[in-house]
Amino acid sequence: MYSETHTKNLLLEEKKKLNSVLNDLRQANAQSDRTIKQMKHFTGNRDKARKEMQEEANKNEEQLQKLNT
């Protein structure tokens, strides 16, 4: 009886430790995933805004050249 209880307690403690490590890894993975998604979203919006500003500048330059001629 003692050996069965003792073995069960050891296995439960080992399971708790493994679950703790697994939960820490899952939490770290979720956090890094959120960070990656935020950076992709921010970079995508910044590139889009820069492209729009460049197109606007090109249109303005063309209009200036037409007016100068």
C-alpha positions in Angstrom: 0.0 0.0 0.0 2.8 2.4 0.9 4.7 1.8 -2.3 1.6 2.4 -4.4 0.8 5.6 -2.6 4.4 6.7 -2.7 4.7 6.0 -6.4 1.5 7.8 -7.1 2.7 10.8 -5.2 6.0 10.9 -7.1 4.2 10.6 -10.4 1.8 13.4 -9.5 4.7 15.7 -8.4 6.5 14.9 -11.7 3.3 15.7 -13.6 2.9 19.0 -11.8 6.5 20.0 -12.7 6.1 19.0 -16.3 2.8 20.8 -16.6 4.3 23.9 -15.0 7.1 23.9 -17.6 4.7 23.3 -20.4 2.4 26.1 -19.3 5.4 28.5 -19.1 6.4 27.5 -22.7 2.9 27.9 -24.0 2.7 31.4 -22.3 6.0 32.5 -23.8 4.9 31.2 -27.2 1.6 33.0 -27.1 3.4 36.2 -26.1 5.9 36.0 -28.9 3.1 35.2 -31.3 1.3 38.3 -30.3 4.4 40.4 -30.6 5.1 39.0 -34.1 1.5 39.8 -35.2 1.7 43.3 -33.8 5.0 44.0 -35.6 3.7 42.6 -38.9 0.5 44.8 -38.6 2.6 47.9 -37.7 5.1 47.3 -40.5 2.3 46.7 -43.1 0.5 49.9 -42.2 3.7 51.9 -42.2 4.7 50.6 -45.6 1.2 51.4 -47.0 1.3 54.9 -45.6 4.8 55.5 -47.0 3.7 54.2 -50.5 0.7 56.6 -50.4 2.9 59.5 -49.5 5.3 58.7 -52.3 2.5 58.5 -54.8 1.1 61.8 -53.6 4.6 63.4 -53.9 4.9 62.0 -57.5 1.6 63.4 -58.5 2.5 66.8 -57.1 5.8 66.8 -58.9 4.1 66.0 -62.2 1.6 68.8 -61.7 4.5 71.2 -60.9 6.3 70.2 -64.1 3.2 70.7 -66.2 2.6 74.1 -64.7 6.2 75.2 -65.3 6.0 74.2 -68.9 
